[in-house]
């Protein structure tokens, strides 16, 4: 086993309080054994190979270490010394970084300093669901949902209903009673007991929400085979600085009335808020009908402009996630490495898309992509 991880686990084990419940202690002992057996099962040949088998075994080991941390947190017996020791186990601080790598989201690869411990758990039957941590930067929320020893993902092509017992059936995230849009990914490979959920400040009906710095978030999860939902009320607090740039200026060109209403800059995310305005007394349908077809999507029902964000040095941000479609929406980009003095928002049309390489996840931009910029619709924002 990796010597450093072994030493860190042994340090954590020595800090366990005597009053820890038998169930919690048993679960942790099982976890230690899983980690050791997994590591020992990797042959010398596999250790020299960078193939998927070694990677899958690493996932099992990291998942087990995650379960260890969640078990300790959920037990309620985490002393300051234990908390410090847990922070030294890389896996417990890497789940957000892994999401960032999987989703081409570089801001989350260095998010450790902004993660909040919420340490909530709900038990129904023999399943305990934990939400140990979350991250909120003012524009989006990411949370870790785990059920140690239980598979949250449905088994593919399974004919047995029992095989999917415990898998996620429904997941709902509510802010002031409004369901929010979210997406998720499993962070521990085939075990699928650890899920990270990203929640955006857009409702499922494509309405933008302005989050305050502190609020409560309702999370309701139902699992297959369980009648009672796992319900959480999570206290959410913004943990990052944010620079907010606003503009009431509307740019006009070819019957397009474009307003860049807000740009939010955090260490994790750069979020652009776009609005297409109608003329007084004009419906959205008439506005779309008046715009030349080159600006619209294949079905003519949307404005197909996309956007680049560039600072005063010409540094361009890469977009993350998918491009939404509506008359008012938010687009997320990677963070600036340093706060710029000015930001230019450059609308463009995609003339030639290019072809994404196999395996690419999320929005993708090819260097061969041909863009037609619309300088008449550019907006320059000054950072005070």
N, C-alpha and C positions, 0 to 999 in steps of 0.2 A: 504494500500500500504506500501511497505517497507519504513520505516521512513527515512533511510539514503538516498535511491534513491530519495524519495520525496524532501528532503532538497536539494540534488544536482541539481535536475531539476528546483526547484524554484530559486536556485542561478543563474543557467544559464538563466532562463527567465528574471530575474531582470537585467541581463547584456545586454539584446538585445538593439541594437541601434535604435533610433527613425526613422532613414531613411530606415529601413528594408522594403522591398517591401511587399505589401498587400498579394501577393500570398505566399511568404515565411513565413510570419507571420501566415497566415491562415493554412498552412500545419503544422507548428509547434504546433499550438493550437490543431489541429486535433490529432496530435501525442500524446500530453499530455493526451488528452481525451482517446485515445486507451489504453495507459498504465494504466490509472486509472481504466477504465471500465474492462479491462482484469483482473487486480489484484482483483477488488471487486467481480468479478464473480466467484472466486475460493471459494467454500464453506469450512466451518470449517472441514468437513470430508476430502475433497480433500487435504487440507493443511497438514493433518496428514498422507497422503498416498504418497508413493514414486512411484506411477504408472505413466503411459504414459500420462494420461489426464493432470495432474499437470505439467508434463514436457512440453507438447505441449503449455499450457498457458504461461509457462515461456518463451518459444521460441517466442510467439507472443509479449510478453512484451519487450524482448530483441531486437526483430526486430524493434519494434516501436522506441525504444531508439536509435538504429542504424540509422533509418531514420531521427530522430531528429538531430543527429550529422552531417549526410551527408547533410541535408537541410541547416544547419548553415554554413557548410564549402562551399557548392556550392553557397551560397548567396553572398560570398565575403565580408561579414561584420563581420568577426571574429577578434575581438580585442585580444591583448595579455591576458587580464584578462579573456575573454571568452574562449580562447584556453586552459588556465590553468584549468578553471572550467570544460570544456568538458573532459579533461584528467582524471578527478576524477570520471566520470561516468564509471563504470567497463565495460559495454558492448562494449564501443568504443575501448578499449584496449584488449578485449578478443577474437576477431574473429580469430586471428592467433593462439591463445591458443586452441580454440575449434577445429580448423583444426588439430592441433597437437594431441589432444586427440582422435579425430575421426579416425585418420590415423596412430595411434601408432608412432607418430613423436615427441618425447619429446623435441627436440631442440626448437620447435616453441611454447612450453608452457611457455617459458620465453624470448620471443622475443621483448617485448615492447620497450626496449631501442634502438632497431635497425630499427624501422618502420619509413618510410619517408612519409610525407604528400605531395602528388602531386596535390590534389584538382582540378581535371579536370572534366568538365561536357560537354555533348553534348545533344542538344534537337532536336528531330524531332517529329512534330505533338504534341501530348499531353504527350509524354514520354521523360523524362530527364534521361540520363544514366550518372552515376558518377563513376569515379575511384578516390576515396579520398586518399587511402594509398597504399603503396607497401613496400616490403622487399626484399633486395638483399644482399646476403652474399658472392658473388663471384662465387657460384656454381649453384644457382637456384634463381628464382624470384617468389614471391607470391604477388598477387594483389587482392584487394577487388573491385568487380564490383556490383553496385547497381542501381536499378530503383525503387525508392520509389513509392508505390502504384500500381506497375505493376508486374505481375507474370512472371518470367523468365523461369520457368519450364513448359513443356507441360502437360496438363491435361491427365492422362492416360485414354485410352479407350474412348476418346471424339470423337463423330461423327460430332460435329459442328466445322467448321473452325474458327468461331469467338471465340470459347472457348480458342483457343491457340494463339490468336492475342497478340503479345507482348512477346511471348516465344522466347528463343534463337533458331535461325535457324542455323547460322554458327558463329564460333569464330576463328579468325586467329591471331596469334602472329608472328611478323616478326622481325628478326634482320638482318640488311643489305640486306633486300629482301629475306632472307631465312626463310621459315616457321619453327617454333620451335615446338617441342612436348610439350603438356600440358595435364593436367587433372584438374578436378574441383569438387566442392561440394557446395551444397546450405547450407547456414549458418543460415537460419531462418525458418526451418521446412516447414510447409504447405504454408506459405506465399510465399516462394521461390523468394523473390525480392532481395536477397543479395547472391552473388556468390563469392567464393574465387577461384582463378585460380592459379595453380602452373605451372610454366614454367621452363623447364630444359634446360641445355646447350647442347642439342642434337636435331638435325633437324629431321623432319618427315621421312627423308631417312636414319636415324641412323648415321649421321655424327656428330662427336663431335665439339663443338664450344668453343673457348677460349674467354670469355667475358673480356673486359677491365674494369677498375675501374669505368669508366663513359661512357655512351652511350645513344642513343635514341632507344626506342622500339616502334614499330608500333603495335597497337591493333585495329582490325577491327571486329565489331560485327554486324550481321544482325538479326533483329527480324521478326518473322512471321507476315505478314500483313503490313510490312513497306518496301518500295522499296529502301530507302536510308540507307546505312550502317552508323553506329556510329563509327567514326574514331578518334583515339587518337594517339598522338605522345608523349610518356612519357619519361621524363628525368630520367634515372636510375643511381643511385650512390651507390657504395658499402659502407655499413655502419658498417661492422664488420671487426675486424682484421682477417687475414688469414695466416696460416703457410703452405707453399708449400714445399713438399719433392719430389724430382725427382730422378730417377735412370735410367741409360742406361744399367744396367746389365740384361742379358737375361738368364733365367734358362732353362735347357734342360732335358727332361725326356720322354721316350716312344714316341719320335718324336714330342713332344709338345715343342714349343719354346715360353716361357712365359716372358713377360716384364711387370713389375709393373711400368709404366712410371711416375705416379704422385699420390701423396696423398695430398689432401687439407683438412686442419683442421680449422674449424671456430667454433664460439660459437653455431652455429645453425646446422651445418652439418659436417660430415666427408665424403669426396668423394674420392673413389678409382678409378683410371683409369687403365684399363686392356687392354693389347694388345697381340694377338697371332701372332707371326712372321712366315713368310714363309722363306724357304731357298732360296738362290739366284737362280732366274730363275724358282722357283716353284710356281704353281698356288694355290689358296686357295683350290680348289677341290682336287688337288693331296695331299696337306698337310693334309686335313681331311681324305682322303682315307688311309694315312699311319699311322694314329693314331688308337690304339686298340679300339674296340667297347665299352669297359667298360667306356671310357671317353666321350662317345657321347650320345646324346639324343636318344629318341625312333626312330626317323626317320634317325638317323645317320648323319644329316646335320649340327650339332652344337657340340661344345665342352661344356660338361655339368658341368664343374667345377664350384663350388661356393667357397666363401671366408669368412674366419673369420679374424677379426682385433683384435689383442691382444697387450696390452702394457707390459712394463717390470715387472709389478706386477701381470700379468695374468688376468687383467681386459679385458673382451671381449665386444665389441660393438655389439648392435643389429642392423640388417639391417632395412631400412625403404623403403617402396615402393616395386615394383616388380623387378625381376632380368632380365636385358635386354639380348638379344641374338644377337650377331654379332661377328666379328673378333676384334673389338675395341669398348669398351663401358665403361660407368661410372656406378658405384654402390654406392648408398648413404647409409650411416649408421648414427646412432645417434652421437651426439658430445661427445668428451671426457669431463669429469668433470674438469679435470686439464690437462694441456699440458704434455704429456709423454716425457720421455727421449729417448726411443726407441719404435718402432712399428714393430710387426711381422705380415706379411701377410701370412695366412695359407690356401692354396688351399685344397679343399676336394671334395669327391664324396658323394652323399647321397645314402646310402645303403638301409635305410628304412625311409620313409617319416613320418610315423605316420599320425594321422588324426586331422585336425584343429577343434576346438570347433565351434559350431553354432554361426553365427554372426560376426566372425572374419573378419576384413577388411585388405587388403594389404598382404604383405609377412608375413609368420608366421613360427616360429620355435618351434617344440615340444621338451621338455626335453628328450623324448623317441626317438628322431631322432638318427639314427645310421649313423655316418660319417666315411668315410675312408680318412684320411689325406694323402697328398702326400708331404713328407718332402723334397724330391729332388727339389720341385718347390717353397719352401718357400723363402720369401724375407724379410730381416731385414733392416729397415730404421732408421737412427739416426736423432733425432731432435736436431738441433744446438741451 
